[in-house]
Amino acid sequence: MTLLNIGLIGVLGLLGVGFYGLLTSRNLIKVIIALQILAKAAVLALLVAGNASGQIGLGQSVAITVIVADTIVAVIGMALAIQVRRQMHTLDVVELARLRG
Amino acid sequence: MMETSPLFWLIALPLLATPLVYLSGHLAQTVTRRETVNGRVARDVALAALLACWLPFTWAARELAHISAAHTDALTFGWGGLALRLDGLSLLLTVVALGLGTLVAFYSGPYLAADRGQEKYYAMLVAIVGIMIALGCAADLFNLWVWFEAMAVASYLLVAFYHEQPTSLEAGVKYLVQSAVGSILVLLGIGLVLAHTATLDLQEIRAFVATQGALSPMLLAAGALFLIGFGVKVALVPLHTWLPDAHSQAPSGISAMLSGVVIEAGLVALLRSLGPLTAVAGTATAWAVLLACFGVLNMLVGNLLALRQTQVKRMLAYSSLVHVGYMLVGVSVALFTGTAVGAAGGLFHLFNHALMKGLAFLAAGALLYTLHLAVGDHNPLTVNDLAGAARRYPLAALTLSLALLSLGGLPPFAGFMSKWQIFVAGFQAHNGWVAALVIFAALNSVLSLAYYAPLVNSLYRLKSSELVWAGKPMPRTMSVALALLALPVVAIGFWPGLMRWLTEPAGLALMALFGK
């Protein structure tokens, strides 16, 4: 089993875990964690892609930028979660359904 | 040469101004210890920064016109990992983002006067304008993704600006989760492209793809991921569910920006990423059919959902879906026929949609402000609230009606002209399916009047409700902003050639993207 194959299995595994978490969790914090797992799958995918194509540097530089960007998204998500908890006294995403139509 | 490139200043100016806007507002409040001074100072600095951006813009436009005469099609700027190209399409997006951004900064003064954290609002507004200009200029997939993500981050903050209102928070959460998943799918697509072609530069990818006999499964999968990932931001129909919430809950100036520029920026990003993949000979028709299918879905579903809305801003948000549909029809006609007429029509509609929808959201926002927000009420503005509003607020009612009739495609307004150009391009294709497609679009345009017309009717013909008479007077700044935006909507309707300098190069740039 080559390094690339292990990487690919890792990407698919992380994607599976991430999407499963995204679809099944009701807690907003867990949803954000699931998003982070998905983002990590993307980071790993970029590293694998860089290695597979021989553009290791390109893949890595994109991956580092992605890490920075998805940290920002996570921070904003957490900030929203704090406000949701303060204003609505719940973190259950199912209860976040006032807007309809 | 960094200092001598107009492209550098066009993007750096708003981005450098962003912290300045925030700090000036923040410092003004700490120093003077007065309540609302932060908003006023931040707005002035933001407005100054956005107005200053028009200088590098005219410089860039002139230089672009100059080099187009020499048959090269783009201004380029590269520095480290930054790779930017300004072509006709970028210029169109720049005009839209900068124009609407400037007006929104001007308009938002009274709208937000009572809110806390205004300096953050203006800082993000200036940032998102700069980011969208850069997004339009992205020359490789990496830049495309970075600017796209930056735009998303800035817009999350703006959507959830009223962070003490549960409905705004809900809209913000829905938007963040859907948009973040979309951007991860785009990244996976970028990974596939990188693994397969060993480059991220859009022109190199196009050159690579053009040598292939057929699109490999990996690139096909990448195309699908781009379509879904960017499609979330463009609100292609099954992915549109965040849009009505986010657009209706954001402050009205931001609704105008989101609906007028952000989804269009998403569309430009989508077309740029898909462009290289259409290079395989003989596949253009398949892509055209795919885009047309999404266009049809968007028009139909958007219209049907808009029909049953009672809240004004929600209705306008659904009508954005319909207008994305028209743009897609224009682009797909262009892809099918290989001529720039349809592309120019679709992009002319993009420009007009920014004007019309921007005007509609700002006018609806002005009425929302005078009737609800000014008295501290965060309930949404419903169609019934507006009964007879024309007697009390003649300018807001007039501009809202102009915008709605233009959105509905009535001559002699801007919306009619761009739809007409798309329809004409469709009939010139001399193909039964394309003709059916544009006839379907025309019928949808008629259908959309079924929700625009009652609103205009209720503004003018119904008896004024008590709510309207109890409303606050309209701030003058808002009236000026509405009048300034209404002017081009009418002027382009009478002289559609006015914007040809912008839309024709944009159409040609789009065709170049598709290799025509």
Boltz contact constraints between the chains, C-beta under 6 A:
constraints:
  - contact:
      token1: [A, 35]
      token2: [B, 180]
      max_distance: 6.0
  - contact:
      token1: [A, 38]
      token2: [B, 184]
      max_distance: 6.0
  - contact:
      token1: [A, 39]
      token2: [B, 184]
      max_distance: 6.0
  - contact:
      token1: [A, 42]
      token2: [B, 184]
      max_distance: 6.0
  - contact:
      token1: [A, 42]
      token2: [B, 187]
      max_distance: 6.0
  - contact:
      token1: [A, 42]
      token2: [B, 188]
      max_distance: 6.0
  - contact:
      token1: [A, 45]
      token2: [B, 188]
      max_distance: 6.0
  - contact:
      token1: [A, 45]
      token2: [B, 191]
      max_distance: 6.0
  - contact:
      token1: [A, 46]
      token2: [B, 191]
      max_distance: 6.0
  - contact:
      token1: [A, 49]
      token2: [B, 191]
      max_distance: 6.0
  - contact:
      token1: [A, 49]
      token2: [B, 194]
      max_distance: 6.0
  - contact:
      token1: [A, 49]
      token2: [B, 195]
      max_distance: 6.0
  - contact:
      token1: [A, 52]
      token2: [B, 195]
      max_distance: 6.0
  - contact:
      token1: [A, 53]
      token2: [B, 194]
      max_distance: 6.0
  - contact:
      token1: [A, 53]
      token2: [B, 195]
      max_distance: 6.0
  - contact:
      token1: [A, 53]
      token2: [B, 198]
      max_distance: 6.0
  - contact:
      token1: [A, 55]
      token2: [B, 198]
      max_distance: 6.0
  - contact:
      token1: [A, 62]
      token2: [B, 142]
      max_distance: 6.0
  - contact:
      token1: [A, 69]
      token2: [B, 149]
      max_distance: 6.0
  - contact:
      token1: [A, 72]
      token2: [B, 153]
      max_distance: 6.0
  - contact:
      token1: [A, 73]
      token2: [B, 180]
      max_distance: 6.0
  - contact:
      token1: [A, 76]
      token2: [B, 156]
      max_distance: 6.0
  - contact:
      token1: [A, 77]
      token2: [B, 176]
      max_distance: 6.0
  - contact:
      token1: [A, 80]
      token2: [B, 172]
      max_distance: 6.0
  - contact:
      token1: [A, 80]
      token2: [B, 173]
      max_distance: 6.0
  - contact:
      token1: [A, 83]
      token2: [B, 163]
      max_distance: 6.0
  - contact:
      token1: [A, 83]
      token2: [B, 169]
      max_distance: 6.0
  - contact:
      token1: [A, 84]
      token2: [B, 169]
      max_distance: 6.0
  - contact:
      token1: [A, 87]
      token2: [B, 166]
      max_distance: 6.0
  - contact:
      token1: [A, 88]
      token2: [B, 166]
      max_distance: 6.0
  - contact:
      token1: [A, 96]
      token2: [B, 170]
      max_distance: 6.0
  - contact:
      token1: [A, 98]
      token2: [B, 167]
      max_distance: 6.0
  - contact:
      token1: [A, 98]
      token2: [B, 170]
      max_distance: 6.0
  - contact:
      token1: [A, 99]
      token2: [B, 167]
      max_distance: 6.0
  - contact:
      token1: [A, 99]
      token2: [B, 170]
      max_distance: 6.0
  - contact:
      token1: [A, 99]
      token2: [B, 245]
      max_distance: 6.0
